[in-house]
Amino acid sequence: MGDFASRVRVWGSWFDVLVWYLRFFTKSLFVDEWYYVPSRDDFEAMLEEWRRRLQSLRYIGDRFDCDDYAVAFKAFASEYGCWNSVGFVGGILCVDGECVGHAWNLALVHDNGAVRVVHVEPQVGDYIEESDWSYRPQFTFM
């Protein structure tokens, strides 16, 4: 089992707020009671390895596109560090006034004594802090 910086329980913590938001505003499924969260350094090391793996993946519209990348990244996080704190998200992404359907990942990352939520763009291996709400989740599987 991989190392983790913290472990958060679905109920009985600050995580209640995230779960409440996702359950109230989106359709959500949380399948584990405990979520094992990497440190930011470990998370960034995992993303670096994911970027190397991306070189072997090929985007094919409607056959291997955003939802397939998001599923692959969720599985990769579990494989890489036994971290179950990466979820699959489907929803709307708005950029420059244009909103489109999109799939990406939501990840919990331990940083400076707090667990933070980041959005991961698995097609490029980058992440965006939780304050960027141009991502509008419609459903979450974590």
C-alpha positions in Angstrom: 0.0 0.0 0.0 1.3 3.4 -0.9 2.2 6.2 1.6 -0.3 8.8 2.3 -0.2 12.2 4.0 -3.6 11.9 5.6 -6.7 9.8 5.7 -10.2 11.4 5.6 -13.5 9.8 6.4 -16.5 10.5 4.3 -18.5 11.5 7.4 -17.5 13.4 10.5 -15.0 15.9 9.1 -14.6 19.0 6.9 -15.2 16.4 4.1 -18.9 16.7 5.1 -19.0 20.1 3.4 -17.6 18.7 0.1 -19.9 15.7 0.3 -22.9 17.9 1.0 -22.0 20.2 -2.0 -21.5 17.3 -4.4 -24.6 15.4 -3.2 -26.8 18.5 -3.2 -25.7 20.1 -6.4 -24.6 17.0 -8.4 -25.4 13.3 -8.6 -22.6 11.6 -6.6 -21.5 8.2 -5.6 -18.9 7.8 -2.8 -17.8 4.1 -2.7 -15.3 4.1 0.2 -15.6 5.1 3.8 -12.0 6.3 4.1 -10.0 8.3 1.4 -6.2 8.1 1.4 -4.8 11.5 0.4 -1.3 12.1 -1.0 0.8 15.1 0.0 1.1 17.8 -2.7 4.7 16.6 -3.4 3.6 13.0 -3.9 0.6 14.1 -6.0 2.9 16.2 -8.2 5.3 13.3 -8.6 2.3 11.1 -9.6 1.3 13.7 -12.2 4.8 13.7 -13.6 4.6 10.0 -14.1 1.1 10.4 -15.6 2.5 12.9 -18.1 5.1 10.3 -19.2 2.3 7.8 -19.7 0.3 10.3 -21.7 2.9 10.0 -24.5 1.5 6.4 -25.2 -2.1 7.5 -25.2 -3.8 8.9 -28.3 -6.9 11.1 -28.4 -9.6 9.7 -30.7 -12.8 11.7 -30.8 -15.8 9.8 -29.3 -13.6 6.7 -28.8 -10.8 7.8 -26.5 -11.6 11.3 -25.4 -12.0 13.3 -22.1 -14.1 10.7 -20.3 -11.7 7.9 -21.2 -8.7 10.0 -20.0 -10.5 10.7 -16.7 -11.3 7.0 -16.1 -7.7 6.1 -17.0 -6.3 8.7 -14.6 -8.6 7.6 -11.7 -7.3 4.0 -12.2 -3.7 5.2 -12.5 -3.9 7.0 -9.1 -5.1 3.8 -7.4 -2.4 1.8 -9.2 0.4 4.4 -8.5 0.0 5.0 -4.8 -3.1 3.1 -3.7 -4.8 6.5 -3.4 -8.5 6.3 -3.7 -8.9 10.1 -3.4 -9.2 10.8 -7.1 -12.7 10.9 -8.5 -14.3 10.9 -12.0 -16.3 14.0 -12.7 -18.7 14.7 -15.6 -20.1 18.2 -16.2 -19.7 21.5 -17.9 -16.5 23.4 -18.5 -16.8 27.1 -19.4 -14.0 28.9 -21.1 -14.2 32.4 -22.6 -18.0 32.4 -22.3 -18.4 29.0 -24.1 -19.7 26.1 -22.1 -19.3 22.5 -23.2 -19.8 19.0 -21.8 -16.5 17.6 -20.3 -15.1 15.0 -18.1 -12.1 15.5 -15.7 -10.9 14.4 -12.3 -11.4 15.8 -8.8 -8.5 15.0 -6.4 -7.9 15.5 -2.7 -4.4 16.7 -1.9 -2.8 17.2 1.5 -1.0 20.6 1.6 0.3 22.7 4.5 -1.8 20.9 7.1 -5.1 21.0 5.1 -6.8 18.8 2.6 -7.5 20.7 -0.6 -9.6 19.9 -3.6 -8.1 20.2 -7.1 -9.5 19.7 -10.6 -7.2 17.6 -12.8 -7.2 17.8 -16.6 -6.1 14.2 -17.3 -5.5 14.9 -21.0 -2.6 17.1 -20.3 -1.7 16.2 -16.7 -2.2 19.6 -15.1 -4.3 20.6 -12.1 -6.3 23.7 -11.1 -7.1 24.7 -7.6 -10.6 24.4 -6.3 -11.4 28.1 -6.6 -11.6 27.8 -10.4 -15.3 27.2 -10.8 -15.3 27.4 -14.5 -15.6 23.6 -13.9 -19.2 22.8 -13.1 -19.7 19.2 -11.9 -22.9 17.4 -12.8 -21.9 14.0 -11.3 -19.1 12.6 -9.4 -17.9 9.0 -8.8 -15.3 8.7 -6.0 
